[in-house]
Amino acid sequence: MRIGLVGKPNVGKSTTFAALTETVVEIANYPFTTIDANIGIAWIPLRTPCACFNLVKRMEENGRIIDSDSERKGSICTPRTGSCIEFRRIVPITLVDVAGLVPDAHQGRGRGNQFLSDLANCDALIQVVDASGTTDIEGNPIGEDACNPEEEYDFLLHELDAWISGILNDSWARGARRAQAEGQIALVRYIHSQLSGLGANESIVTTSLSSFISENPDLDVPWTWKEDVVSQLASNLREKLFPVFVAANKADQADPSKWMGLKQRIEERGGLIEATSAETELGLRRAAKAGAIEYRPGDNDFTISESAELNDAQKKGLDALSKRIENMGGTGLISLISSVVFDRLDRIVAYPVQDESKWIDGDGKILPDALLIPQGSTAKDLAYAVHTDLGDGFIRATDARSGRVIGADHELANDDVVKIHAKT
């Protein structure tokens, strides 16, 4: 799972990245603070209780004594990555924070196509926009009404479309000749060969090409298409390759009227936009790391630690953070990413184990892995997600909840616990 953070310079991308990954990166109030892409791990809570909740219930029903760490409030799993407290499992996703994008990046301005290349193979993009409108389109802090958030949104989509269009138009004649000789499947394969480095597969290309042709019934055959038609196809492909969702950042500093037009427009098209405050999330993470407060990713509130010894300035700062998240109902970041992962990218969680009766791995760790996989994934897909060798040697699987043997094509459900049987 890989999500890119994109947008013009100086809108809070690096602050968002630092808050979500708890990684130290350079943050400053001027354009192009980020030069090379930052890559890190963010943590999001699952929407359903960890499977160790069901394991605890099963053990209790069988009269078994449960050895649980009181600080974890009942959780008994041993996550290899992330954590689980009170059956609230935190799982990893990869975030990519790229340099700010300026108009005409596809022609080489700013960091040019290097910016765009950094986005290759992302499952989705979150565009961070300046909801306060205080930075111009190049990211310079000008003041009120420096830029309209809708303008930010439009220019980023234009740059992505122009990037893909440039790749296709540069060699369209050669690909179209194949289609003329061999039919549409040849065109699909050609487009796939051009865009595979961006994460395209033949399924995406086939779906996009078919929908584009059906939506434009008056089009002539592909080998006659001009640049403007290929550019329209590029836009259609971009929607499948890089679905874009929006973080209306600095919303705690903004008059809602500044970005409500963008919100209405995106939601009318079935898109996703959420008010966020990366600065607030970063402040909460740092305070939690210092032991001043109790706060976990996705919480809409925090409590001051009993052991914390705070001076007046720290108390004042925490009070300000409390008021911000009360007004916004949270910082918006985890809520947005959760919606992207579970609602828009349709991910479910599955727990692979080696012992279907005790739900442990070979080292005796309880439910060590909670893997995010696409909805519709099969038992064999899960085997490949664990390790290529496990997928190649797949024989069968066992549903650890029911004890039922399942085959390679069995479609998994959310929260399934699965034992994979494979040739060694």
C-alpha positions as CSV (number, residue, x, y, z in Angstrom):
1,M,0.0,0.0,0.0
2,R,1.7,3.2,-1.2
3,I,0.1,6.7,-1.1
4,G,1.7,9.8,-2.5
5,L,1.4,13.3,-1.0
6,V,1.3,15.9,-3.7
7,G,0.5,19.5,-4.3
8,K,2.1,22.9,-4.9
9,P,5.0,23.9,-2.6
10,N,4.5,25.2,0.9
11,V,1.0,23.8,1.6
12,G,2.0,21.4,4.4
13,K,3.0,18.2,2.6
14,S,6.2,17.7,4.6
15,T,4.3,18.6,7.8
16,T,1.7,16.0,7.0
17,F,4.4,13.5,6.2
18,A,6.3,14.3,9.5
19,A,3.2,14.0,11.5
20,L,2.0,10.7,10.0
21,T,5.3,9.0,9.9
22,E,6.9,10.6,13.0
23,T,9.9,11.2,10.9
24,V,12.1,14.2,11.1
25,V,12.1,16.1,7.8
26,E,12.9,19.7,6.9
27,I,9.9,21.9,7.3
28,A,10.0,25.6,6.3
29,N,7.8,28.4,5.1
30,Y,9.2,28.7,1.6
31,P,8.9,26.8,-1.7
32,F,10.9,23.6,-2.4
33,T,11.9,22.8,1.1
34,T,11.6,19.2,-0.1
35,I,13.9,18.3,-3.0
36,D,14.2,14.6,-3.0
37,A,11.1,12.5,-2.2
38,N,10.7,11.5,1.5
39,I,9.5,7.9,1.9
40,G,8.2,6.6,5.3
41,I,5.7,4.4,7.1
42,A,2.5,5.8,8.5
43,W,0.2,3.9,10.9
44,I,-3.6,3.7,10.6
45,P,-6.0,1.9,12.9
46,L,-8.1,-0.9,11.6
47,R,-11.8,-0.2,11.6
48,T,-12.7,-3.5,13.3
49,P,-11.3,-5.0,16.4
50,C,-8.1,-7.0,16.1
51,A,-8.7,-10.7,15.6
52,C,-7.0,-11.3,19.0
53,F,-10.4,-10.1,20.5
54,N,-12.0,-13.2,19.0
55,L,-9.2,-15.3,20.2
56,V,-9.5,-14.0,23.7
57,K,-13.3,-14.8,23.7
58,R,-12.5,-18.3,22.4
59,M,-9.9,-18.9,25.1
60,E,-12.3,-17.7,27.8
61,E,-15.1,-20.0,26.6
62,N,-12.6,-22.9,26.8
63,G,-11.7,-21.9,30.4
64,R,-8.1,-21.1,29.5
65,I,-6.1,-18.5,31.5
66,I,-5.2,-15.5,29.5
67,D,-1.8,-13.9,30.0
68,S,-2.5,-10.3,29.0
69,D,-0.4,-7.2,29.6
70,S,-2.5,-4.7,31.6
71,E,-1.1,-1.8,29.7
72,R,-2.4,-3.2,26.5
73,K,-5.9,-3.4,28.0
74,G,-6.7,-7.0,26.9
75,S,-4.8,-7.3,23.6
76,I,-2.8,-10.5,23.4
77,C,-1.4,-10.4,19.9
78,T,2.3,-9.8,19.1
79,P,2.4,-7.5,16.1
80,R,5.5,-7.8,14.0
81,T,4.9,-4.1,12.9
82,G,2.6,-1.6,14.5
83,S,0.8,-2.2,17.8
84,C,-2.4,-3.3,19.4
85,I,-3.9,-1.8,22.5
86,E,-7.5,-2.6,23.7
87,F,-7.9,-4.6,20.5
88,R,-7.2,-1.5,18.4
89,R,-4.7,-2.7,15.8
90,I,-2.4,-0.2,14.1
91,V,-1.1,-1.2,10.6
92,P,1.5,0.3,8.3
93,I,1.1,2.0,4.9
94,T,3.9,3.6,2.9
95,L,3.8,7.4,2.3
96,V,5.7,9.2,-0.4
97,D,6.2,13.0,0.1
98,V,7.4,14.5,-3.1
99,A,8.7,18.0,-3.9
100,G,6.1,20.7,-4.6
101,L,4.6,20.8,-8.1
102,V,4.5,24.1,-10.0
103,P,2.6,24.9,-13.2
104,D,4.3,23.5,-16.4
105,A,6.3,20.9,-14.4
106,H,5.7,18.5,-17.3
107,Q,7.7,20.9,-19.4
108,G,10.6,20.9,-16.9
109,R,9.7,23.7,-14.5
110,G,10.5,23.2,-10.8
111,R,11.7,19.7,-10.5
112,G,10.0,18.8,-13.7
113,N,9.3,15.2,-14.5
114,Q,11.4,14.0,-11.6
115,F,8.5,15.0,-9.4
116,L,6.1,13.0,-11.5
117,S,8.4,10.0,-11.6
118,D,8.5,10.0,-7.8
119,L,4.7,9.1,-7.9
120,A,5.1,6.0,-10.0
121,N,3.5,2.9,-8.5
122,C,1.5,4.8,-5.9
123,D,-2.0,3.3,-5.3
124,A,-3.5,6.7,-4.8
125,L,-2.5,10.4,-4.3
126,I,-3.6,12.8,-1.6
127,Q,-3.3,16.3,-2.8
128,V,-2.6,18.7,0.0
129,V,-4.2,22.1,-0.8
130,D,-3.9,25.4,1.1
131,A,-7.4,25.8,2.4
132,S,-6.5,29.2,3.8
133,G,-5.5,30.5,0.4
134,T,-2.5,32.4,1.7
135,T,0.1,31.0,-0.7
136,D,0.2,31.7,-4.4
137,I,0.3,29.0,-7.1
138,E,4.1,28.7,-6.8
139,G,3.9,28.3,-3.0
140,N,5.0,31.8,-2.0
141,P,3.4,33.1,1.2
142,I,1.7,36.2,-0.1
143,G,-1.3,36.6,2.3
144,E,-5.1,36.4,2.1
145,D,-6.6,35.5,-1.3
146,A,-3.2,34.6,-2.8
147,C,-4.7,31.6,-4.4
148,N,-8.0,29.8,-4.9
149,P,-7.9,26.1,-3.7
150,E,-9.9,25.2,-6.8
151,E,-7.0,26.6,-8.9
152,E,-4.6,24.4,-7.0
153,Y,-6.7,21.4,-7.6
154,D,-7.1,22.0,-11.3
155,F,-3.5,22.7,-12.1
156,L,-2.3,19.5,-10.4
157,L,-4.7,17.4,-12.4
158,H,-3.6,19.2,-15.5
159,E,0.0,18.5,-14.9
160,L,-0.6,14.8,-14.3
161,D,-2.7,14.6,-17.5
162,A,-0.1,16.4,-19.5
163,W,2.6,14.1,-18.2
164,I,0.8,11.0,-19.3
165,S,-0.3,12.6,-22.5
166,G,3.3,13.5,-23.3
167,I,4.3,9.8,-22.9
168,L,1.6,8.6,-25.1
169,N,1.7,11.3,-27.8
170,D,5.5,10.9,-28.3
171,S,5.0,7.5,-29.8
172,W,1.3,7.2,-30.6
173,A,1.8,6.7,-34.3
174,R,3.9,3.6,-33.7
175,G,1.3,2.1,-31.3
176,A,-1.6,3.0,-33.5
177,R,0.0,1.2,-36.5
178,R,0.0,-1.9,-34.4
179,A,-3.6,-1.5,-33.7
180,Q,-4.3,-1.0,-37.4
181,A,-2.6,-4.3,-38.1
182,E,-3.5,-6.4,-35.1
183,G,-6.6,-4.8,-33.5
184,Q,-7.4,-3.2,-30.2
185,I,-5.6,-5.8,-28.1
186,A,-2.3,-4.6,-29.7
187,L,-3.1,-1.1,-28.7
188,V,-3.8,-2.2,-25.1
189,R,-0.4,-3.9,-25.0
190,Y,1.3,-0.9,-26.5
191,I,-0.2,1.6,-24.0
192,H,0.6,-0.9,-21.2
193,S,4.3,-1.0,-22.3
194,Q,4.5,2.8,-22.3
195,L,2.8,3.2,-18.9
196,S,3.9,0.1,-17.0
197,G,6.6,2.1,-15.2
198,L,3.8,4.2,-13.7
199,G,2.1,1.1,-12.2
200,A,-0.3,0.5,-15.1
201,N,-1.4,-3.1,-15.8
202,E,-3.3,-4.4,-18.8
203,S,-6.6,-4.5,-16.8
204,I,-6.4,-0.8,-16.1
205,V,-5.5,0.0,-19.7
206,T,-8.3,-2.2,-21.1
207,T,-10.9,-0.7,-18.8
208,S,-9.8,2.9,-19.5
209,L,-9.6,2.4,-23.3
210,S,-13.0,0.7,-23.5
211,S,-14.8,3.3,-21.4
212,F,-13.1,6.1,-23.3
213,I,-14.3,4.7,-26.6
214,S,-17.8,4.0,-25.4
215,E,-18.1,7.5,-24.0
216,N,-17.0,9.0,-27.3
217,P,-18.9,7.0,-29.9
218,D,-18.2,9.5,-32.7
219,L,-14.4,8.8,-32.6
220,D,-12.7,7.4,-35.6
221,V,-10.3,4.5,-35.4
222,P,-7.4,4.9,-33.0
223,W,-4.7,5.2,-35.7
224,T,-6.3,8.5,-36.8
225,W,-6.5,10.1,-33.4
226,K,-4.9,13.5,-33.1
227,E,-2.9,14.8,-30.0
228,D,-6.0,16.3,-28.4
229,V,-7.9,13.0,-28.5
230,V,-4.9,11.1,-27.1
231,S,-4.7,13.8,-24.3
232,Q,-8.4,13.1,-23.4
233,L,-7.5,9.4,-23.2
234,A,-4.6,10.3,-21.0
235,S,-6.9,12.0,-18.5
236,N,-9.1,8.9,-18.4
237,L,-6.1,6.7,-17.7
238,R,-4.9,9.1,-15.0
239,E,-8.1,8.7,-13.1
240,K,-7.5,4.9,-12.9
241,L,-3.7,5.1,-12.4
242,F,-3.7,7.9,-9.8
243,P,-7.0,8.5,-8.1
244,V,-6.6,11.9,-6.4
245,F,-8.1,12.7,-3.0
246,V,-7.8,16.0,-1.2
247,A,-6.6,17.2,2.2
248,A,-7.9,20.8,2.7
249,N,-4.9,21.6,5.0
250,K,-4.6,24.6,7.3
251,A,-8.4,24.4,7.7
252,D,-8.0,25.4,11.3
253,Q,-6.7,28.8,10.1
254,A,-9.2,29.1,7.2
255,D,-12.6,30.7,6.7
256,P,-14.6,27.7,5.4
257,S,-15.9,29.8,2.6
258,K,-12.4,29.8,1.1
259,W,-12.6,26.1,0.2
260,M,-16.3,25.2,0.2
261,G,-16.5,25.7,-3.5
262,L,-13.9,23.0,-4.0
263,K,-15.5,20.7,-1.5
264,Q,-18.9,21.0,-3.2
265,R,-17.4,20.4,-6.7
266,I,-15.4,17.3,-5.6
267,E,-18.2,15.7,-3.7
268,E,-20.7,16.3,-6.5
269,R,-18.4,14.1,-8.6
270,G,-18.2,11.5,-6.0
271,G,-14.7,12.5,-4.8
272,L,-13.2,12.7,-1.4
273,I,-12.0,15.9,0.4
274,E,-11.5,16.4,4.2
275,A,-10.5,19.4,6.3
276,T,-7.1,18.7,7.9
277,S,-4.5,20.4,10.2
278,A,-1.1,18.8,9.7
279,E,0.4,21.2,12.2
280,T,-2.0,20.1,14.9
281,E,-1.4,16.4,14.2
282,L,2.4,17.0,14.4
283,G,2.0,18.9,17.7
284,L,0.0,16.0,19.2
285,R,2.5,13.3,18.0
286,R,5.4,15.2,19.4
287,A,3.7,15.8,22.8
288,A,2.8,12.1,22.9
289,K,6.3,11.0,22.1
290,A,7.6,13.3,24.9
291,G,5.2,11.6,27.3
292,A,3.2,14.7,28.0
293,I,-0.1,13.3,26.6
294,E,-1.8,10.0,25.8
295,Y,-2.7,10.1,22.1
296,R,-2.8,7.4,19.4
297,P,-3.3,7.8,15.6
298,G,-6.9,8.4,14.8
299,D,-7.9,9.7,18.3
300,N,-10.2,12.7,18.3
301,D,-9.0,13.8,21.7
302,F,-6.1,13.3,24.1
303,T,-5.5,13.2,27.8
304,I,-2.6,14.7,29.8
305,S,-0.3,12.0,31.2
306,E,-0.5,11.6,35.0
307,S,3.3,11.7,35.2
308,A,3.7,14.8,33.0
309,E,5.3,17.8,34.6
310,L,4.2,20.8,32.4
311,N,5.2,24.4,32.6
312,D,2.8,27.2,31.8
313,A,3.8,27.5,28.2
314,Q,3.3,23.8,27.6
315,K,-0.1,23.8,29.3
316,K,-1.1,26.8,27.1
317,G,0.1,24.9,24.0
318,L,-1.8,21.8,24.8
319,D,-4.9,23.9,25.5
320,A,-4.6,25.4,22.1
321,L,-4.3,21.9,20.5
322,S,-7.3,20.7,22.4
323,K,-9.4,23.6,21.2
324,R,-8.3,23.0,17.6
325,I,-9.2,19.4,17.5
326,E,-12.5,20.1,19.3
327,N,-13.4,22.6,16.7
328,M,-12.4,20.3,13.8
329,G,-13.5,17.0,15.4
330,G,-9.9,15.8,15.1
331,T,-7.0,16.7,12.8
332,G,-8.6,15.0,9.8
333,L,-5.5,13.2,8.6
334,I,-6.1,9.7,9.8
335,S,-9.7,10.0,9.0
336,L,-8.9,10.9,5.4
337,I,-6.3,8.2,4.9
338,S,-8.6,5.6,6.4
339,S,-11.3,6.6,4.0
340,V,-8.9,6.4,1.1
341,V,-7.6,2.9,2.1
342,F,-10.8,1.2,3.2
343,D,-13.6,3.0,1.2
344,R,-11.9,4.1,-2.0
345,L,-9.2,1.5,-2.5
346,D,-11.4,-1.2,-1.0
347,R,-8.8,-2.8,1.3
348,I,-9.6,-5.5,3.8
349,V,-7.4,-7.0,6.5
350,A,-6.3,-10.7,6.6
351,Y,-4.2,-12.5,9.3
352,P,-1.9,-15.2,8.0
353,V,-0.9,-17.8,10.6
354,Q,1.1,-21.1,10.7
355,D,-1.0,-22.8,13.4
356,E,-4.7,-22.6,12.7
357,S,-5.7,-23.7,16.2
358,K,-3.6,-21.3,18.2
359,W,-3.4,-18.5,15.6
360,I,0.4,-18.2,15.9
361,D,3.4,-18.2,13.6
362,G,6.4,-20.6,13.7
363,D,7.9,-18.6,16.6
364,G,4.8,-18.8,18.7
365,K,3.8,-15.1,18.0
366,I,0.1,-14.6,18.2
367,L,-1.4,-13.0,15.0
368,P,1.9,-11.3,14.1
369,D,0.8,-10.0,10.7
370,A,-2.3,-8.0,9.7
371,L,-2.1,-7.5,5.9
372,L,-4.0,-5.0,3.9
373,I,-5.1,-6.7,0.7
374,P,-7.6,-5.7,-2.1
375,Q,-11.2,-6.7,-1.6
376,G,-11.8,-9.8,-3.7
377,S,-8.4,-11.3,-3.0
378,T,-8.2,-15.0,-2.8
379,A,-6.4,-17.4,-0.5
380,K,-3.7,-17.7,-3.1
381,D,-3.4,-14.0,-3.4
382,L,-2.8,-13.8,0.3
383,A,-0.1,-16.5,0.0
384,Y,1.7,-14.3,-2.5
385,A,1.3,-11.3,-0.3
386,V,3.1,-13.1,2.4
387,H,5.9,-14.5,0.2
388,T,6.4,-15.4,-3.5
389,D,7.5,-18.9,-2.6
390,L,4.4,-19.4,-0.5
391,G,2.2,-18.4,-3.5
392,D,4.2,-20.5,-6.0
393,G,4.0,-23.6,-3.7
394,F,0.3,-23.1,-2.7
395,I,-1.6,-26.3,-2.1
396,R,-4.6,-25.2,0.0
397,A,-5.6,-23.0,2.9
398,T,-7.5,-23.4,6.1
399,D,-10.0,-20.8,7.5
400,A,-8.7,-20.7,11.1
401,R,-12.0,-19.4,12.4
402,S,-14.1,-22.3,11.2
403,G,-11.4,-24.9,10.6
404,R,-12.8,-25.3,7.0
405,V,-10.4,-26.1,4.2
406,I,-10.5,-23.5,1.4
407,G,-9.1,-23.6,-2.1
408,A,-6.9,-21.2,-4.1
409,D,-9.8,-19.3,-5.6
410,H,-11.7,-18.8,-2.3
411,E,-12.4,-15.1,-1.9
412,L,-11.4,-13.8,1.5
413,A,-13.5,-11.7,3.8
414,N,-12.4,-8.9,6.1
415,D,-10.8,-10.2,9.3
416,D,-10.2,-13.7,8.0
417,V,-7.5,-15.7,9.8
418,V,-5.9,-18.1,7.3
419,K,-3.3,-20.9,7.4
420,I,-1.6,-21.4,4.1
421,H,-0.5,-24.9,3.2
422,A,2.3,-24.9,0.6
423,K,5.1,-27.1,-0.9
424,T,8.4,-26.3,0.8
